Amino acid sequence: MHALNEVAVGPSCQLLEQLDLHGCNQLEQAMHAVAARCPSLRTLDLYGCSDATAASIAALGRCPELSVLNLERCSHVDDAAIAALVQGCPRLRDVNLMGTSISDAGLATILTAPMLERLEVCHSSWLTIAQRDRISWEAVAAAREQHPHLKGLEWVDDAAKSETPGLLNLKCQDANGEEVYFKCLHM
């Protein structure tokens, strides 16, 4: 893992348009420096930066040109950080929020971004139960109905593959090869 320090984000970064910090840690001060010194930033990849705090992400609301933002697996990103981004980054068009701590309210907030074309917020198999419970299947279904033009807004979960949305189909196999099937409520 690498760390980006505040010194590395100097005054000469004013023309920086793309920044890939995939997997970096210890970003708190650096994100505030990026927000203050990189007004031309258009694309930012913070995939797997689990140390990125909600406050450091909210600071990016000072990057008015930001249009592509990957926050996948940034588990501390919350609804307040999303509100700051939507308010300060009117050009957001492609956002990945999988594995963040946003709730149904955060989903509703990001959907108000005026130029949004692609949004990924839904569940993956690696998420914990607590993370999965923050955004409901019903909120995603409503968002898909209200914003049919959005790409990426899908429910990526075994429950979506079942005949009845909200049910999870489980198959267990013992050492002898015998199978037992379960249908469980999603929550």
Secondary structure, 3 states (H helix, E strand, C coil): CCECCHHHCCHHHHHCCEEECCCCECCHHHHHHHHHHCCCCCEEECCCCCCCCHHHHHHHHHCCCCCEEECCCCCCCCHHHHHHHHHHCCCCCEEECCCCCCCHHHHHHHCCCCCCCEEECCCCCCCCHHHHCCCCHHHHHHHHHHCCCCECCCCCCHHHHCCCCCEEEEEEECCCCCEEEEEEECC
